[in-house]
Amino acid sequence: MAHAGDGDAYVYDEASGEWISPEDAAARSDIGGGSGLDVRDANGTPLANGDSVVLIKDLKVKGAGQTLKRGTLVKTIRLTDDPEEIDCRTEGIKGLVLRTEFVKKR
C-alpha cells in the first residue's frame, strides 16, 4: 500500500478497479491489455490501447438514433476482453463498443 510520503505514483486501472504501479499499467496497456489477446482490425493490423481507428462502413448506432459515417475517426480506443470488440467514444456518443471488423488502424 502506498502512502502519500512514499513518492510512488499509482495509476487507477478502470478495468480492474485497482490502484496499480506505473510499471504494471504499462504492461497492461500493451496489445491485449496485458492479457495476451491478439486484437486486429479489418485489415489484420494489430490494435493496442490508445490507437486511433477509422470506420470502413456506415454504422447505425442502436439507442443513439444516429449513424456513424464511413471515414469517421475514433481516437483513443480501449481493448476489451473480447478480441473482436473495442471500447471507444465519439463526439456525441460515450461508451461505444465497435466490432473490429468495421475499423482500420489510422
Long-range contacts (C-beta under 8 A, 24 or more apart in sequence): 31-79, 32-79, 32-83, 33-78, 33-79, 35-81, 37-79, 37-81, 37-83, 38-83, 39-79, 39-83, 39-86, 39-100, 40-83, 40-100, 41-100, 41-103, 41-104, 41-105, 42-100, 42-101, 42-102, 42-103, 42-104, 43-104, 43-105, 45-104, 45-105, 47-77, 47-79, 47-86, 47-100, 47-105, 48-79, 49-77, 49-78, 49-79, 50-76, 50-77, 50-78, 51-76, 51-77, 51-105, 51-106, 52-76, 52-77, 52-105, 52-106, 53-77, 53-86, 53-88, 53-98, 53-103, 53-104, 53-105, 53-106, 54-103, 54-104, 54-106, 55-98, 55-102, 55-103, 56-102, 56-103, 56-104, 57-102, 59-98, 59-102, 61-93, 61-96, 64-92, 64-93, 66-92, 66-93, 68-93, 73-106, 74-98, 74-103
